[in-house]
Amino acid sequence: MPDGTYYPDFITTPDKRPIEFLRNFDRVRAKPWEDCSFLDLGCSEGTTTLGLSQMGSTVYGVEGRADGIDRANVLKDIVDFRKTHFSVDNVNNESAFREVDGIFNAGILYHLEDPVEMIERCCKYAKSFVYVDTGHAPKSEEERRESKFSPYFGREFTIEYQGLKLKAVDFAEPGDTREKVDGMRRGPRSGIGNSNSVWLAHESLIELMEKLGFPYHETIKYVPIIPRLRTCFFRERPAASATSLKLSQPLPPAESVDTAIRRTVARDLEFLAQTDSEITLVGRDPLMTQVREKLVEKGIKIDNDIIVPGVQGDVIPTGVLNKLLTNKAGIIVVAAPNPGKTIHPLVKMDRFELAITSLALLLCPNTD
């Protein structure tokens, strides 16, 4: 956020991908930036969509989960980007697509059962440029074995497509395809409605893109531990190399981490002092006691005080949190030394309005 607050909770470092997109699109750009248009598929809370909007272009963000779009619109209003537009739709539907100059396909392709259909639509609707950041089928047994996702890979197989033999591997999404079950929601970074997704091999993605009218490509990042690659695809031969950009509509600069945390603590305490919602404090001592003292000092009433069993530094399992917080609602104040990890399972508990981590970050710095 403009005050430096990390948002959403999953992103705690600057995201370089929107700038990569813009710099590489510039290699084939044939008109003023303000006349260009982009589509961000699976945009979640809209942080990448807003990043793509920094040259004054028209940018559309599409997300299948409505609550993500609710948060995206909050951010849009804060930064006042009038040419950025968000909508709720499933990327499996053609209605999620529109003709644009470039498509930002990041972190979504490897959550789909039919990645080929997605790529077909990208090539149909992108006039000149497609940016793909996705996990790929391991290129070797060693890469499969060393991947942090190794337990989730399934059968390896070939997809026949217009004379191509595309290599792919099955990947296990959460087994229960329902979005909400017994107060728990499906992970916000998982697929929607499918228990299996298909990861194309990188060389097969390149072959497929060429077949569909994007014969030029450049791979700009390779992370073997996943394996994941970021690749730019061009319909026409691009200029030799990407150049730096002067952003015409830059996002507000972030404050230092320390300043942002202190500002957020002040804002959160003011909010908690005024809310009528039930407040639950959850964590472990000694941090639990320190956070409690801060709340009491500001006259904030704690409705539920829940100490989680275990050693202070241990990550709190989702199942343990869910059981301890049964029948609880309202606002959670985290008092654990690893709040960034603790909040992940809390995000899946759809009965809570808000989870606050700023006090834990202030009182126990350098632990996340």
C-alpha positions in Angstrom: 0.0 0.0 0.0 1.1 3.6 -0.3 2.2 3.7 3.3 4.5 0.7 2.7 2.2 -1.9 4.2 2.7 -5.4 2.6 -0.4 -6.4 0.8 -1.5 -9.1 0.3 0.1 -11.2 3.0 1.8 -13.5 0.5 3.9 -10.7 -1.1 6.6 -9.4 1.2 9.1 -8.4 -1.5 8.7 -6.2 -4.6 7.3 -8.1 -7.6 9.6 -7.6 -10.6 7.4 -9.3 -13.1 5.1 -6.4 -14.2 8.2 -4.3 -15.0 9.7 -7.3 -16.9 6.5 -7.5 -18.8 6.5 -3.8 -19.7 10.2 -3.7 -20.6 9.8 -6.6 -23.0 6.5 -5.5 -24.4 8.3 -2.2 -25.3 10.5 -4.2 -27.7 7.4 -4.7 -30.0 5.4 -1.7 -29.0 4.1 0.2 -32.1 1.9 3.0 -30.5 1.9 5.3 -27.5 1.7 3.6 -24.1 -1.7 5.3 -23.3 -3.2 3.6 -26.3 -1.9 0.1 -25.3 -4.0 -2.5 -23.4 -3.1 -5.5 -21.3 -4.9 -8.4 -19.7 -3.8 -9.9 -16.3 -5.1 -13.5 -16.0 -5.8 -14.8 -12.5 -4.9 -11.4 -11.0 -5.9 -12.3 -7.4 -5.7 -9.1 -5.3 -4.6 -7.0 -8.2 -1.1 -6.1 -7.2 0.4 -7.3 -10.6 -2.5 -5.6 -12.5 -1.6 -2.3 -10.8 2.0 -2.9 -11.6 1.2 -3.3 -15.3 -0.8 0.0 -15.2 2.3 2.2 -14.4 2.7 3.4 -18.0 -0.9 4.8 -18.2 -2.2 1.9 -20.4 -5.6 0.3 -20.1 -5.3 -2.8 -18.0 -7.8 -5.5 -17.2 -7.5 -7.9 -14.2 -9.5 -11.1 -14.2 -9.8 -13.3 -11.1 -12.1 -16.3 -10.3 -12.5 -15.6 -6.6 -14.7 -12.6 -5.9 -13.1 -11.7 -2.6 -9.8 -11.2 -4.4 -11.5 -8.7 -6.7 -13.0 -6.9 -3.7 -9.5 -6.3 -2.3 -8.2 -5.4 -5.7 -10.8 -2.6 -6.0 -9.7 -1.3 -2.6 -6.1 -1.0 -3.8 -7.3 0.6 -7.1 -9.2 3.3 -5.2 -6.2 4.0 -3.0 -3.8 4.6 -5.9 -6.6 6.1 -8.1 -5.7 4.3 -11.3 -8.7 5.1 -13.5 -7.8 3.0 -16.5 -7.4 -0.2 -14.5 -10.4 -2.5 -14.4 -11.2 -5.6 -12.4 -13.8 -8.4 -13.0 -14.7 -11.8 -11.6 -14.5 -14.6 -14.1 -12.9 -18.0 -14.5 -10.0 -18.1 -16.9 -11.4 -21.4 -18.2 -14.1 -19.3 -19.8 -13.6 -17.5 -23.0 -15.6 -14.6 -21.5 -12.5 -13.9 -19.3 -10.5 -12.9 -22.4 -10.6 -9.8 -24.7 -8.5 -8.5 -27.5 -5.5 -6.6 -26.0 -1.9 -5.8 -27.0 -0.3 -8.1 -24.4 -1.3 -10.8 -21.9 0.2 -11.3 -18.5 -0.1 -15.0 -17.8 1.7 -15.5 -14.5 1.1 -18.1 -11.8 -2.1 -19.4 -13.4 -1.3 -21.8 -16.3 0.0 -24.5 -13.9 -3.3 -24.6 -12.0 -5.3 -25.7 -15.0 -6.5 -29.0 -16.3 -6.2 -27.9 -19.9 -3.2 -25.5 -20.3 -3.4 -25.9 -24.1 -6.8 -24.3 -24.3 -5.6 -21.4 -22.2 -2.6 -20.9 -24.5 -4.9 -21.0 -27.6 -6.9 -18.2 -26.1 -3.9 -16.2 -25.2 -2.6 -16.4 -28.8 -6.1 -15.6 -30.1 -6.6 -12.4 -28.1 -3.0 -11.0 -27.7 -2.1 -8.9 -30.6 1.7 -8.9 -30.1 3.0 -10.2 -26.8 2.4 -12.9 -24.2 4.3 -13.2 -20.9 4.2 -16.6 -19.3 5.4 -17.3 -15.7 4.6 -20.9 -14.8 5.7 -24.2 -13.4 6.8 -26.8 -16.0 7.1 -30.5 -16.3 10.6 -31.5 -14.9 13.1 -31.9 -17.7 14.8 -34.8 -16.1 14.4 -37.4 -13.3 16.9 -35.4 -11.2 14.9 -32.2 -11.6 11.7 -34.0 -10.7 13.3 -35.6 -7.6 14.9 -32.3 -6.4 11.8 -30.2 -6.9 10.1 -28.9 -3.8 6.8 -30.1 -5.4 8.1 -33.6 -6.0 5.4 -35.4 -3.9 2.7 -33.8 -6.1 3.9 -34.8 -9.5 2.0 -37.7 -11.1 2.1 -39.5 -14.5 4.1 -38.1 -17.4 2.4 -38.2 -20.7 2.1 -36.7 -24.2 -0.7 -34.5 -25.6 -1.3 -34.7 -29.3 -2.1 -31.3 -30.7 -2.1 -30.3 -34.4 0.8 -32.6 -35.2 2.8 -31.6 -32.1 3.6 -34.1 -29.3 3.5 -32.0 -26.2 5.2 -33.4 -23.0 3.3 -32.9 -19.8 3.0 -34.1 -16.2 0.0 -34.3 -13.8 0.1 -32.3 -10.7 -2.0 -32.8 -7.6 -4.2 -29.8 -6.5 -6.1 -30.0 -3.2 -8.2 -33.2 -3.3 -11.5 -31.6 -2.2 -12.6 -29.3 -5.0 -15.2 -27.4 -3.0 -14.3 -23.7 -2.2 -15.6 -23.8 1.4 -15.9 -26.8 3.7 -16.6 -26.6 7.5 -15.4 -23.0 7.8 -12.3 -23.6 5.8 -11.8 -22.2 2.3 -9.6 -23.7 -0.4 -6.2 -22.2 -0.6 -6.3 -18.8 -2.4 -3.3 -19.8 -4.6 -4.8 -23.2 -5.7 -6.8 -24.0 -8.8 -10.6 -23.5 -8.8 -12.7 -26.6 -9.1 -10.1 -29.1 -10.1 -8.1 -31.7 -8.1 -5.5 -32.2 -10.8 -3.6 -29.8 -13.1 -1.3 -30.3 -16.0 2.1 -28.8 -16.3 3.5 -28.6 -19.9 7.2 -29.1 -20.5 9.0 -25.8 -21.3 10.1 -26.9 -24.7 6.5 -28.0 -25.5 5.1 -24.6 -24.5 7.6 -23.0 -26.9 6.5 -25.3 -29.7 2.9 -24.6 -29.0 3.3 -20.9 -28.9 5.2 -21.0 -32.3 2.4 -23.2 -33.8 -0.2 -20.6 -32.6 1.6 -17.6 -34.1 4.2 -16.5 -31.6 7.5 -17.8 -33.1 9.9 -15.6 -31.1 10.6 -16.1 -27.5 13.1 -15.2 -24.8 13.3 -17.0 -21.4 14.3 -14.5 -18.7 14.2 -16.5 -15.5 14.6 -20.2 -14.5 14.0 -21.5 -11.0 14.9 -25.3 -11.1 13.7 -26.0 -7.6 10.1 -25.8 -8.8 10.9 -26.0 -11.9 9.5 -22.6 -13.0 10.4 -20.3 -15.9 9.4 -16.8 -17.1 9.3 -16.6 -20.8 8.3 -13.7 -23.2 6.6 -14.6 -26.5 6.5 -12.2 -29.5 4.3 -12.4 -32.6 6.9 -10.3 -34.5 10.7 -10.3 -34.2 11.4 -8.0 -31.2 14.1 -5.4 -30.8 17.4 -6.8 -29.7 17.1 -6.2 -25.9 14.7 -4.7 -23.3 15.6 -1.2 -22.2 14.9 0.6 -19.0 11.6 2.5 -18.6 10.6 5.8 -17.0 7.2 5.0 -15.5 4.7 7.7 -16.4 2.2 6.6 -13.7 4.4 5.0 -11.0 2.9 3.4 -7.9 3.6 5.3 -4.7 7.1 4.4 -3.3 7.2 2.1 -0.3 8.5 3.3 3.0 11.2 1.4 4.9 10.0 -1.8 6.5 10.4 -0.4 10.0 8.5 2.7 9.2 5.7 0.8 7.5 5.3 -1.6 10.5 5.1 1.3 13.0 2.6 3.2 10.8 0.5 0.0 10.4 0.6 -0.7 14.2 -0.8 2.8 14.9 -3.5 2.3 12.3 -4.4 -1.2 13.5 -4.6 -0.1 17.2 -6.9 2.8 16.3 -9.1 0.5 14.3 -9.3 -2.1 17.1 -10.2 0.6 19.7 -13.2 1.5 17.6 -14.5 -1.8 16.3 -17.5 -3.7 17.7 -16.2 -7.0 16.3 -15.1 -9.9 18.5 -11.3 -9.8 19.0 -9.3 -13.0 19.5 -5.7 -12.9 20.5 -3.8 -16.1 19.5 -0.1 -17.0 19.9 2.5 -18.1 22.3 4.4 -16.5 25.2 6.4 -14.4 25.7 5.2 -12.6 22.6 1.6 -13.2 23.7 2.0 -11.3 26.9 3.7 -8.4 25.1 1.0 -8.0 22.5 -1.7 -8.3 25.2 -0.1 -5.5 27.2 -0.1 -3.3 24.1 -3.8 -3.9 23.5 -4.7 -3.3 27.2 -2.7 -0.1 27.2 -4.9 1.2 24.4 -8.1 0.1 26.2 -8.8 -2.6 23.7 -11.0 -5.4 25.0 -9.8 -8.9 24.2 -12.8 -11.3 23.9 -10.8 -14.5 23.5 -7.2 -15.3 24.6 -5.9 -18.5 23.1 -2.5 -19.8 23.8 -1.3 -22.3 21.2 0.7 -25.3 22.5 4.2 -25.9 21.3 7.6 -24.1 21.2 7.5 -20.4 20.5 9.3 -20.5 17.1 7.4 -23.5 15.7 5.0 -22.9 12.8 1.4 -23.4 14.0 -0.3 -26.1 11.9 -3.5 -25.3 10.1 -5.4 -28.1 11.8 -4.4 -27.0 15.3 -5.4 -23.4 14.6 -8.8 -24.4 13.1 -9.6 -26.6 16.2 -8.6 -23.9 18.7 -10.6 -21.3 16.8 -13.8 -23.3 16.5 -16.9 -21.1 16.9 -14.7 -18.0 16.9 -15.3 -15.1 14.5 -14.5 -11.4 14.1 -10.9 -10.3 14.2 -7.7 -12.2 14.9 -4.6 -10.6 16.4 -1.6 -12.8 15.8 1.0 -13.0 18.6 3.4 -15.5 17.1 7.0 -14.8 16.1 6.3 -16.0 12.5 3.2 -14.1 11.7 3.7 -14.3 8.0 3.4 -18.1 8.2 0.7 -18.1 10.8 -1.6 -15.9 8.7 -1.6 -18.4 5.8 -3.9 -20.9 7.5 -6.0 -18.0 8.9 -6.6 -16.8 5.4 -8.3 -20.1 4.7 -10.7 -19.6 7.6 -13.5 -17.7 5.9 -15.3 -16.8 9.2 -12.8 -14.0 10.1 -13.1 -10.4 9.0 -9.4 -9.6 9.5 -6.1 -11.0 10.7 -3.6 -8.5 12.2 0.1 -9.2 12.3 1.6 -5.8 12.7 2.0 -6.0 16.5 3.9 -9.3 16.2 6.1 -7.9 13.5 6.9 -4.8 15.7 7.6 -6.8 18.9 9.5 -9.7 17.3 11.3 -8.3 14.3 13.5 -10.2 11.9 11.8 -13.5 12.4 9.8 -13.8 9.1 
